Amino acid sequence: MSARESMLPIMSQNDGKHVFVSYVHEDDTEVDQLCEVLEAAQIPYWRDRKSLGPGDAWKAKIREAIRDGSLVFLACFSDNSRARRTNRI
């Protein structure tokens, strides 16, 4: 059984749970492709551009998405992310 196959039952049993996708916006194109793969596999994910609305308290929403709903924290590292200064949420 592949890792993806073993994850699907876990994801479907935990309604409201998701993969939290962390990335820098310079990597939008690559992260778009990653999210397409997650969608094709029917794996729910939380991404700022999909899950935040205008006027949302984004820091609080991100904290909540990580603490309360994520089964997996997927950190997308790249040259762009390494070049960024660290900002704490």
Secondary structure, DSSP 8 states (H G I E B T S, - for coil): --HHHHHHHHHHHSTT-EEEEE--GGGHHHHHHHHHHHHHTT--EE-HHHH--TT--HHHHHHHIIIIIEEEEEE---HHHHHS-----
